[in-house]
Amino acid sequence: MERDDSLGSHLKLTLAGLSEQGVKHLSEIESDLLQTNLLLEEAIAKLSASFMAVHGAISIQQEMVDSIAESERMTPESVSGIKTIADEIGRHINDAVTGLQFQDMTRQLIERSLKRVIGMRAMMSSLSASKNGLSQEASTEQIVAILRSVNKQLFLQNRELTKALWKTVRQKHMDSGDIELF
């Protein structure tokens, strides 16, 4: 098969490559930001519910302690009730801390998105820098050489960006994973 060295074919190849790579990276950014938003919404809801539950459990525990103090006697039932409430408070605190852990996952997603934006900017800069070699007097061969260089640079930058951004955060919801804190 003969290689097509026409100016049109090189320009078409350059624009198609840039468009394809740009759309792919922008779609990944959109996906990461949507995933980040979902995780943040769930984390905030979980934290809010956990803190309200801790407050409720502490109030019940305080009522029990006040009741024991007024009667000046400790029964096995009251000791068991206080222990049960203390365990419930521990569960609620564990849930709250789990919610806080998701901040790390959202931070990773935001960092990935920023790296993609920086990578896309670098690709666009490569394309912009190539215009410096173009002049109205440039021959077809010079233009083809510049476009070959741009294609190669875009390919290398895309490969490096893709390699650097393997998806590390796969969690879509706070309840879908194994997170043990205590």
C-alpha positions in Angstrom: 0.0 0.0 0.0 1.3 3.4 -0.9 1.7 6.1 1.7 -0.5 9.2 1.1 1.8 12.2 1.5 -0.7 14.8 0.5 -1.2 17.9 2.6 -4.9 17.2 2.9 -4.3 13.7 4.3 -1.8 14.9 6.9 -4.0 17.7 8.0 -7.0 15.4 8.2 -5.0 12.9 10.2 -3.7 15.6 12.6 -7.2 17.1 13.2 -8.8 13.6 13.6 -6.1 12.6 16.1 -6.4 15.7 18.1 -10.2 15.5 18.1 -10.3 11.8 19.1 -7.7 12.3 21.9 -9.4 15.4 23.1 -12.9 13.9 23.3 -11.5 10.8 25.0 -9.7 12.8 27.7 -12.6 15.3 28.2 -15.0 12.3 28.6 -12.8 10.9 31.2 -12.7 14.2 33.0 -16.5 14.4 32.9 -16.7 10.8 34.3 -14.3 11.5 37.1 -16.1 14.7 38.1 -19.5 13.0 38.1 -18.1 10.2 40.2 -16.5 12.7 42.5 -19.8 14.6 42.9 -21.7 11.3 43.8 -19.1 10.3 46.4 -19.1 13.8 47.9 -22.9 13.9 48.1 -23.0 10.4 49.8 -20.2 11.3 52.1 -21.8 14.5 53.3 -25.2 12.7 53.8 -23.5 9.9 55.7 -21.5 12.3 57.9 -24.6 14.3 58.7 -26.7 11.2 59.6 -23.8 9.8 61.6 -23.3 13.0 63.6 -27.0 13.3 64.3 -27.2 9.6 65.4 -24.2 10.2 67.7 -26.0 13.2 69.2 -29.2 11.2 69.7 -27.3 8.3 71.3 -25.4 10.5 73.6 -28.6 12.2 74.7 -30.2 8.8 75.5 -27.0 7.7 77.4 -27.1 11.0 79.4 -30.7 10.4 80.3 -29.8 6.9 81.5 -26.9 8.2 83.6 -29.1 10.9 85.1 -31.7 8.3 86.0 -29.1 6.1 87.7 -27.7 9.0 89.6 -31.2 10.1 90.8 -32.0 6.6 92.0 -28.6 6.1 93.5 -28.5 2.5 92.4 -27.0 0.6 89.5 -29.0 -2.4 88.2 -27.7 -4.9 85.7 -30.2 -3.6 83.2 -29.0 -0.1 83.5 -25.4 -1.2 83.0 -26.4 -3.2 80.0 -28.4 -0.3 78.6 -25.4 2.1 78.9 -23.1 -0.5 77.3 -25.5 -0.9 74.4 -25.7 2.8 73.8 -21.9 3.1 74.0 -21.6 0.4 71.3 -24.2 2.3 69.2 -22.2 5.5 69.6 -19.0 3.6 68.5 -20.8 2.3 65.3 -22.0 5.8 64.5 -18.5 7.3 64.9 -17.2 4.5 62.7 -19.7 5.4 60.0 -18.7 9.1 60.3 -15.0 8.3 60.0 -15.8 6.1 56.9 -17.4 9.1 55.4 -14.3 11.1 56.0 -12.2 8.5 54.3 -14.0 9.2 51.0 -12.4 12.6 50.9 -9.2 10.8 49.9 -10.9 9.1 47.0 -12.5 12.3 45.8 -9.1 14.1 46.1 -7.6 11.4 43.8 -10.4 11.8 41.2 -9.9 15.6 41.3 -6.1 15.2 40.9 -6.7 12.9 37.9 -9.0 15.4 36.3 -6.5 18.2 36.8 -3.7 16.0 35.2 -6.0 15.4 32.2 -6.7 19.1 31.8 -3.0 19.8 32.0 -2.3 17.1 29.5 -4.9 18.4 27.1 -3.4 21.9 27.5 0.0 20.5 26.6 -1.4 18.8 23.5 -3.1 22.0 22.4 0.1 23.9 23.1 2.0 21.4 20.8 -0.6 22.1 18.1 -0.3 25.9 18.6 3.5 25.8 18.6 3.5 24.0 15.2 1.9 27.0 13.6 5.2 28.9 14.1 6.8 26.7 11.4 4.0 27.5 8.9 4.1 30.4 6.7 2.2 31.3 3.6 5.3 30.6 1.5 5.8 27.1 3.1 6.0 24.4 0.5 3.8 21.3 0.7 6.7 19.3 1.8 7.5 21.6 4.7 3.8 21.6 5.8 3.7 17.8 5.6 6.9 17.6 7.7 5.4 19.9 10.3 2.2 17.9 10.4 4.1 14.6 10.7 6.0 16.1 13.7 2.8 17.4 15.2 1.1 13.9 14.8 4.1 12.2 16.4 4.1 14.7 19.3 0.4 14.3 19.9 0.7 10.6 19.8 3.5 10.5 22.3 1.8 13.0 24.7 -1.5 11.0 24.5 0.3 7.8 25.3 2.1 9.3 28.3 -1.0 10.9 29.6 -3.0 7.7 29.2 -0.3 5.6 30.9 0.0 8.1 33.8 -3.8 8.0 34.5 -4.8 4.4 35.0 -8.1 4.6 36.9 -7.3 4.0 40.5 -10.6 4.9 42.2 -13.3 2.5 41.0 -15.7 3.1 43.9 -19.0 4.5 42.7 -20.9 4.6 46.1 -19.8 4.7 49.7 -21.5 1.3 50.5 -19.7 -0.6 47.7 -16.3 -1.6 49.0 -14.4 -3.0 51.9 -13.2 -0.3 54.2 -12.2 -1.3 57.7 -11.1 1.5 60.0 -11.4 0.0 63.4 
